[in-house]
């Protein structure tokens, strides 16, 4: 059933494109109906296993290689921005891509398509029901982890060819990768990007003719200021509101909003923060928390959808579907506000010649961070036997040279992992 939904979404999403012109750059940009944006991201939401680094690799294949929504460099610039912002980087990249194609409604459509499959599955799990994603046999789940190795390796190879084209950038990539492996923390990651940007300013001298394709031309900096102001007002105001009004829903929104607004490093980093805020309060038992965390590893899409499981599992009201939806929205609202607020300024900075020099170093560092993530946690969590390596190698070849759709390779590796486990 999931495979049929993926195929239908892929077919329908290929239609309905309207070509407009970006006045500032003169570049033809294909504008999608929000419904088509939703279907494109729905297919990704149903098949993007492997965590945030794998998600970014799936996005690159879909939007840079297949659909050519933006250039390799623009995509790397966008990833770099989202690595700087707190919250789930892959979801923020998706929100920005939807925004660039269909405005605010497109941003919501992209988020919904990518997020709802795993959120719905986790709410069902919290309610004691089974879902297809949770019911995947253990061998099949391992096969999905193995295919993530091939997907990330393909992205690292492709981005390195385009963004690390001279010795200085190769050195930055290598050093960034080593630092990320030695100091695998959010602070180490942000520090690496900052140092790489400074190195770029010193080492590179781009001209004003340096390739720069705009992917966001219709949003003003005034709107960015409004969104950022709303973000900081909610960040400061929700805890005060929760202390003044004794409503559980407000307390839930405050806790999950702060978790989404203050965490760097993605879903795995937010888990201990949520556990500290929720379990001692008695809102969710520790056993339920750990069970939900395990289930979140078995579904595609962003790990932040774990919030939907927690909201549905609450021992207080609201819980169930309403609690799941409230907590899911609360943890992702900061991502929307930060992306909508930062992108207008980021677009102008990318046009600056000195910023372009810094971005040359930053983009090389982003490739290095992806390379480090390819080893840990992607490779170390998936490749345990020669059979695993063989499956990953075949998947890599089918993606790189046979150009098969990633969702088909993902489904095939899941089935192969299950069959191998039966031998």
C-alpha positions in Angstrom: 0.0 0.0 0.0 2.8 2.4 0.9 4.6 1.6 -2.3 1.4 2.4 -4.4 1.0 5.7 -2.6 4.6 6.6 -3.4 4.2 5.7 -7.1 0.9 7.7 -7.4 2.5 10.7 -5.6 5.5 10.6 -7.9 3.3 10.5 -11.1 0.9 13.3 -10.0 3.7 15.5 -8.7 5.3 15.7 -12.2 2.4 17.8 -13.5 1.1 21.2 -12.8 4.2 23.3 -13.2 3.9 27.0 -14.1 7.0 28.8 -15.3 7.6 32.4 -14.0 10.6 34.7 -14.1 12.6 35.9 -11.2 12.7 39.6 -11.9 16.0 40.2 -10.1 18.0 37.3 -11.7 16.1 36.9 -15.0 16.0 33.1 -14.3 13.0 31.0 -15.2 11.7 29.3 -12.1 9.1 26.6 -12.2 6.3 27.4 -9.7 4.4 24.5 -8.3 0.9 24.3 -7.1 1.1 23.7 -3.3 -0.8 20.4 -3.8 2.1 19.2 -6.1 4.6 20.4 -3.6 2.8 18.3 -0.9 2.8 15.2 -3.1 6.5 15.5 -3.8 7.3 15.8 -0.1 4.8 13.1 0.8 6.8 10.6 -1.3 9.9 11.7 0.5 8.2 11.5 3.8 7.2 7.9 3.1 10.6 6.7 2.0 13.3 8.9 3.7 14.7 6.6 6.2 18.2 7.0 7.8 18.1 10.2 9.8 18.7 13.9 9.0 21.9 13.5 7.0 20.2 10.9 4.8 17.2 13.2 4.4 19.5 16.0 3.1 20.9 13.5 0.6 17.4 12.5 -0.5 16.5 16.2 -0.9 19.6 16.8 -3.0 18.9 14.0 -5.4 15.2 15.1 -5.7 15.6 18.9 -6.0 19.1 19.5 -7.3 19.6 16.5 -9.6 16.1 15.4 -10.8 14.0 18.5 -10.6 16.7 21.2 -10.8 14.8 23.5 -8.5 18.2 25.0 -7.5 21.9 24.7 -8.1 24.3 22.6 -6.2 25.8 25.7 -4.7 22.5 27.2 -3.7 21.5 23.9 -2.0 24.8 23.8 -0.1 24.2 27.5 1.0 20.7 26.6 2.2 22.0 23.5 4.1 24.7 25.7 5.7 22.0 28.2 6.9 19.9 25.5 8.4 22.9 24.0 10.1 23.4 27.4 11.9 19.7 27.6 13.0 18.4 25.6 16.0 15.9 22.9 15.2 15.8 20.0 12.6 18.0 21.0 9.7 16.4 18.6 7.2 12.8 19.9 7.9 14.0 23.5 7.7 15.6 22.8 4.3 12.2 21.3 3.2 10.3 24.3 4.5 12.6 26.6 2.6 12.3 24.7 -0.6 8.5 24.7 -0.4 8.6 28.4 0.4 10.7 29.1 -2.7 8.2 27.2 -5.0 4.8 28.1 -3.7 5.2 30.8 -1.0 3.9 30.4 2.5 1.3 27.8 1.6 4.1 25.8 -0.2 6.2 25.9 2.9 3.3 24.4 4.9 2.7 21.8 2.2 6.3 20.7 2.1 6.4 20.4 5.9 3.1 18.5 6.0 4.1 16.0 3.2 7.4 15.2 4.8 6.2 15.1 8.4 2.7 13.6 8.5 3.6 10.0 7.6 5.9 9.5 10.6 3.7 11.6 12.9 0.6 9.7 12.1 2.4 6.4 12.5 3.7 7.4 15.9 0.3 8.6 17.1 -1.1 5.2 16.1 1.7 3.5 17.9 1.0 5.6 21.0 -2.7 4.6 20.9 -1.7 1.0 20.8 -2.4 0.4 17.1 0.0 -1.1 14.5 1.1 0.7 11.4 3.0 -0.4 8.3 6.1 1.5 9.2 6.2 0.0 12.7 5.4 -3.5 11.5 8.5 -3.7 9.2 10.5 -6.8 10.2 13.8 -6.3 11.9 15.7 -7.5 8.9 13.8 -5.0 6.7 14.6 -2.1 9.1 18.3 -3.1 8.9 18.1 -3.0 5.1 16.7 0.5 5.3 19.7 1.5 7.4 22.1 0.0 4.9 20.5 1.9 2.0 21.1 5.1 3.8 24.8 4.5 3.5 24.5 4.5 -0.3 22.2 7.5 -0.4 24.6 9.6 1.8 27.7 8.4 -0.1 26.1 9.4 -3.4 25.4 12.9 -2.0 28.9 13.3 -0.6 30.4 12.3 -3.9 28.3 14.6 -5.9 28.7 17.6 -3.6 32.4 17.1 -3.3 32.8 17.2 -7.1 31.0 20.5 -7.3 32.0 22.3 -4.2 35.5 21.0 -3.4 37.2 21.7 -6.7 40.7 23.0 -5.6 43.3 22.0 -2.9 42.3 24.7 -0.3 38.6 23.5 -0.3 39.7 19.9 -0.2 41.8 20.7 2.8 38.9 22.5 4.5 36.6 19.5 3.7 39.2 17.0 5.2 39.9 19.0 8.3 36.1 19.6 8.9 35.4 15.9 8.6 38.2 15.0 11.1 37.0 17.6 13.6 33.4 16.4 13.4 34.6 12.8 14.1 36.8 13.9 17.0 34.3 16.3 18.5 30.8 15.0 17.5 28.7 17.7 19.1 26.5 20.6 18.0 29.0 23.1 19.3 31.8 21.4 17.4 29.7 21.4 14.2 28.8 25.1 14.5 32.4 26.0 15.4 33.7 24.1 12.4 31.4 26.0 10.0 32.4 29.4 11.5 36.1 28.7 11.2 35.6 27.4 7.6 33.8 30.7 6.8 36.7 32.8 8.2 39.1 30.6 6.2 37.1 31.2 3.1 37.3 35.0 3.6 41.1 34.7 3.8 41.8 32.2 1.1 39.3 32.9 -1.7 38.8 35.9 -4.0 35.5 35.4 -5.9 34.3 37.9 -8.5 30.8 39.4 -8.7 30.3 37.1 -11.6 30.5 34.0 -9.3 27.6 31.7 -10.0 24.6 32.7 -7.9 21.2 31.4 -8.6 18.5 33.0 -6.5 15.9 30.6 -5.1 13.9 33.2 -3.1 13.1 36.5 -4.6 9.7 37.6 -3.5 10.1 38.0 0.3 11.2 41.3 1.9 13.5 41.8 4.8 10.6 43.6 6.6 8.6 40.3 6.6 11.8 38.6 7.9 11.9 41.0 10.9 8.3 40.4 11.7 8.7 36.6 11.7 11.9 36.8 13.9 10.2 39.2 16.3 7.3 36.8 16.7 9.8 33.9 17.3 11.5 35.8 20.2 8.1 37.0 21.6 6.8 33.5 21.8 10.1 32.2 23.2 10.0 34.7 26.0 6.2 34.9 26.5 5.1 31.2 26.5 6.9 30.3 29.7 5.3 33.3 31.5 1.9 32.5 30.0 2.2 28.9 31.2 3.1 30.0 34.7 0.1 32.4 34.8 -2.6 30.2 33.3 -3.0 26.7 34.8 -3.9 25.0 31.5 -2.1 21.8 30.5 -2.2 22.7 26.8 -0.3 25.9 27.3 2.3 24.1 29.4 2.7 21.5 26.6 3.1 24.2 23.9 5.6 26.1 26.0 7.8 23.0 26.7 7.7 21.8 23.1 8.2 25.3 21.6 11.3 25.8 23.7 12.6 22.4 22.8 12.3 23.2 19.1 13.7 26.7 19.5 16.8 26.1 21.6 18.3 22.8 20.4 21.1 22.6 17.9 22.1 19.3 16.4 18.8 17.7 15.4 16.4 15.2 16.8 18.8 13.1 18.9 19.8 16.2 20.9 16.3 17.2 21.7 15.4 13.8 23.2 17.2 14.2 26.6 15.8 17.7 26.9 12.2 16.4 26.4 12.8 13.6 28.8 14.0 16.0 31.5 11.0 18.3 30.9 8.2 15.7 30.6 9.0 12.4 32.5 9.7 13.9 36.0 6.4 15.8 35.7 4.6 12.5 35.3 3.1 13.6 31.9 4.6 10.5 30.2 6.1 7.4 31.9 9.8 6.7 31.3 8.9 3.3 29.8 6.5 4.9 27.3 9.2 7.5 26.5 11.8 4.8 25.7 9.3 2.8 23.7 8.3 5.8 21.6 12.0 6.6 21.0 12.5 3.1 19.7 9.5 3.4 17.4 10.7 6.8 16.1 13.8 5.0 14.8 11.6 2.7 12.7 9.7 5.4 10.7 10.8 7.6 7.9 10.9 11.4 8.1 12.1 13.8 10.8 12.8 12.5 14.3 11.1 15.6 15.8 7.8 13.8 15.0 8.6 12.0 18.3 6.7 15.0 19.8 3.5 13.6 18.2 4.0 10.3 20.1 4.6 12.1 23.4 1.5 14.3 23.0 -0.6 11.3 22.2 0.8 9.4 25.2 0.2 12.1 27.8 -1.3 11.0 31.1 -2.9 14.4 31.3 -5.3 16.3 29.0 -5.0 16.9 26.1 -3.8 13.5 24.9 -4.5 11.2 22.0 -4.9 12.7 18.6 -5.4 16.3 19.9 -2.4 16.1 22.2 -0.3 14.6 19.4 -1.2 17.4 17.0 -0.7 20.2 19.6 2.8 19.0 20.6 3.8 18.3 16.9 2.9 21.8 15.9 4.5 23.4 18.9 7.9 21.8 18.3 8.0 22.7 14.6 6.6 26.3 14.8 10.1 27.6 15.8 11.5 26.1 12.6 8.9 27.9 10.4 9.5 31.2 12.1 13.3 31.0 11.9 13.4 29.9 8.3 10.8 32.6 7.2 12.8 35.2 9.2 16.3 34.3 8.2 15.9 33.5 4.5 15.3 37.1 3.2 18.6 38.2 4.9 20.4 35.1 3.8 19.5 35.7 0.1 21.0 39.2 0.2 24.2 38.0 2.0 24.7 35.3 -0.6 25.0 38.1 -3.2 27.8 39.8 -1.4 31.2 39.1 -2.9 32.9 38.7 0.5 30.1 36.5 1.8 30.5 34.4 -1.3 34.2 33.9 -0.3 33.1 32.8 3.1 30.5 30.5 1.7 33.1 28.7 -0.5 34.8 27.7 2.7 31.5 26.9 4.5 30.2 24.7 1.7 33.5 22.7 1.7 33.0 22.3 5.5 29.4 21.1 4.9 30.7 18.4 2.6 33.2 17.4 5.3 30.4 17.2 7.9 28.4 15.0 5.6 31.5 12.8 5.0 32.0 12.4 8.8 28.3 11.6 9.2 28.7 9.0 6.5 31.0 7.1 8.8 29.3 7.9 12.1 26.5 7.3 12.6 25.4 6.1 9.1 28.1 3.5 8.4 28.7 2.3 11.9 25.1 1.7 12.6 24.4 -0.2 9.4 27.4 -2.1 8.1 28.2 -5.0 10.3 28.8 -7.9 7.9 30.1 -8.5 4.4 26.4 -9.0 3.3 25.6 -5.5 4.5 28.5 -4.1 2.6 27.4 -5.9 -0.5 23.8 -4.6 -0.3 25.2 -1.0 0.2 27.5 -1.3 -2.7 24.7 -2.5 -5.1 22.5 0.3 -3.8 25.2 2.8 -4.5 25.8 1.6 -8.0 22.1 1.6 -8.8 21.8 5.2 -7.6 25.0 6.6 -9.1 25.2 4.8 -12.5 21.8 3.2 -13.2 20.0 6.3 -12.0 17.1 4.4 -10.4 14.6 6.4 -8.3 15.8 6.5 -4.7 12.4 5.3 -3.4 12.7 2.2 -5.5 16.2 1.5 -4.2 15.0 2.1 -0.6 12.1 -0.3 -1.0 14.3 -2.9 -2.7 16.9 -2.8 0.1 14.2 -3.1 2.7 13.0 -6.3 1.1 16.5 -7.6 0.5 17.4 -7.0 4.1 14.4 -9.0 5.2 15.2 -11.8 2.8 18.8 -12.0 3.9 17.7 -12.1 7.6 15.6 -15.2 6.8 18.6 -17.1 5.5 
